Amino acid sequence: MEAQIALSTSTSFELREALLVYRSDRGGSAAASRGTNVFVTKHPVRLNSEGAPSLGPGASVAKADVVDLMEALRGSIPIEFLTPNILVRTEDSIVWWTPPTIRTMYYAKEKSVELQHLSGKRFPQPALVFRAGDNKLEVRAMVRNERPTPKTKLFRAPYWNVSDHGDVCLGNTKVPPETNAGSLARWEAAFFESEFTHANGSRKLTEHADGFMGLWKSLIGKKTFPVDCLADAEETLEKFINR
């Protein structure tokens, strides 16, 4: 068996250790996925005079071994103070919510006179849930101005550039390289200070009687977003986080 790995570095690597995974068919795949019928051993790798590898005696893998391996592969999450608006923090992403506020919004003015009229104006925003990670941003809206629970019902964020699933088309938008408590304001700024250029989904963005353009025209200079105009996203916060 031959394996090839392309690494963008001139660092020299040597085979030092091997992990062997043992599974029992008893209990089925669901039980195995929970780790009840799985164990792992770690073995030193020895090279003979011709450079051929062989495994040395194995030892059970401890929690510290797993942590060390994960940190070596992906880096460790630094210890940081989590602010009250943060809902979930993982190695890969961060989820937070924002209360209703008023923000300036920008549209691709060259596309129409209507967009020229909207761009640069200040509009009320609903409460929002964001998830950022790996140069990706997602957003949903909420009816209530309160910290959501896993069962909180989410609604479509009523914005162009956002797909049916809440994914934001970032285009050439510059987003923060990190996802931590200190970067949240910059992620929000990246979303609102970029141009809204196009509808990015197949489903309606709002329940407003006059549609998307009618909604935002009606909100110029207003103080409160009409939450009865939000379109159902058909998911809870728990589903949004886990998918």
N, C-alpha and C positions, 0 to 999 in steps of 0.2 A: 504494500500500500504506500502511495506517495501523496504527500500533501504539500501545497505551495501557498505561502502567505506573502503578500506584497506589503512592505512597511515603508513609510515615507521617512526613513531615518537611516543613518549609517552605523547606528549602534549594533554591536555584535551580541547575539543571543545564544545561550547554551541551554540544552535540555537538562533540567535539574530535578523536577518532580513530576509525578503522574497521579491523577485522581482516578480511581476505579469506582463505578457506580453499580451497586447491587440492588436488584428489585425482586420482589416476590409477586407472582401472579395472583396470589390469594388476596381477595378483597377487591379486586378489580382496579381499573385505572383511576377511578375517583379517589379511592383510598390511597393509591400510590402517589397521586398528585399532592395529597396532604402530608406526605412524608412518613406515613405510618408503616409502610412496607418497603422502605428504601433506606440504605445506609451507604456511606462513602468512606473509602480508605485512601490514605495518602502514602505514596511510596517514593523513596529516593530512586533516582535513575543513575545506574552505573554504566560507564563506558569501558569496554575492553580495549585491548591494545590496538585493535583495528577500528575502534570508534563505534562499534555496534552497541546499542543500548540494551540494558536488561533492568528489571525491576528488583529493588531491594525489598526487605520486609515491610509490610504495611502497618499503619497505625490508624486508629479511628480519627476522623476529621472533627476537630472541636469548633465551637462557635468562633473562637478567635481566628482560626485558620480561614473560615469563610469571610469574616470581616476583612482580614488582611488581603485576601484575594480580590474582593470587591473593590477595596480602596486602590489596589494596584491597577485594576482594570479600568475603573471609572472615576477614581478620586473620591474623597470623602466629603460629606456635607458639613460645612463649618458650623459650629455652634453659634446661633444667633437668636436674638429676642424676636418672637413672633407677635406682630401687632394684632389688635382685635379684629381687623377686617380680613385676616388670613384664615381660610377655611381648611385647606389641605396643603401639606408640604411634603414632597417626595424627592428622591434623587433627581428625577427627570423634569418635574414641573411644580408649579405653584398655582393654587386656586384662591381667589379672593373676591370679595364683593365690594361694591361702591354704592353709597346712598344716592338718591336723586340729586342732581346738581344742574348747573347751567354752564354750557360750554359753547365756544365758537366752533363752527363746523365749516369745512371747506369742500367745495364741489368742483368738478372739472368744468370751469366756466366757459371754455371754448366750445362746449357741446351744444349749448342752447341758451336762449335769453332767460328761460326759467331758472336755470342753474346759476346764471350770473346774479339773478335776484336773490338766490338763497345763499350763495357762497360768502363766507366771512361774517355771517350774522350769528347772533347768540340764540341758542335754543335750550329749553329745558330737557333734561334727560331722565329716563326712568332709572330705578335701581338696577344695577348690572352685576353679573357674575363673569369674571374673566378667568381663563386658564392660559398660562404661558409656559413654554418650554421647548427647547431644541429648535429655536428660530421659528416657532409656531405660536399663533394666538387664536383663542376661541372666545366667544362672547355669547351670553344669553341675558335676557331681561327678566325682571321680577315685578310683581304687582305691589308687594308690601315693602315698606321701608324699614326692614329689620333683618338682622343676621339670619340667613336661611338655615334650615335643618336638612338632613338627607331627604326628607319627604316633601320639601318645598317644591311646588310646581313651577317650572320654568317656561318662559315665553321666548319667541323669536326676538332677537335684537333687531329693532326696526331700522336697519342701516343697509345701504349699498355696500358692496365688497364682502358681504357675509353670506356664506352658503347656508343651505337648509340645515346642516348639522352644526352650524355655529362657527365654522372655520373662517378666519379672516384672510382674504387675498391681500397679502402684504406688498406684492409687487416689489418696487425698489425702496420701500419704507425701511429706514434704519431703526432696528430694534436693539434693545440692550443685549449684550453678550451673556449676561447672567440672569438667573431667575432666583432672586432672594428678596427679603423684605424691603431692602433699600432700593430695589429697581422697579417697584410697582408703579410709581408715579410716571416713570419714563415709559413703561409699557403702555399706560393709558394715554400719555401724550403722543406716542407713536401712532396709536389708533386714531385719535381725534384730530391730530394736526396734519395728517396725511389727507389727500384728496379722496373723496368718495366719488368713484368714477362710473360704476355700473352695477346693475342688479346681478347677483351671483348665485341665484337659486331658482328653483322651479315653482316654489310655493309662495303664497302672498306674504308680504312682510308686515302688513298691518291690517286691522279690521276697520280702519277709517273709511267712511263712506266715499271719500274722493281719492282713495288709494294713497300710495306713498307720497307723491308730490303734494297732494292735497293736505296730508298730515303735516308735513314740514312747513308748508306755506302758512298754515293756520297757527303754527307755534312761534313764528317770528316775534320776539319781544315778550313772549308769555313767560310765566314763572313756574308753571306746573305742567308736567307731562300727563296727558290723559291715559291712564293705564287701561281703561276699557278699550283702547285702540290696539292693544298688544295682541298678536296672533299666537295661539297656543303652539308650543314646541313639542308637545306630547312626550315630555320626559320630566323626571324629577331631578333634583340636584344629585342624588345618589347615582342615577343612571348616567347623567352627564359626566360625573367624575370617573365612573368605572368603564365607560366605553372607550 
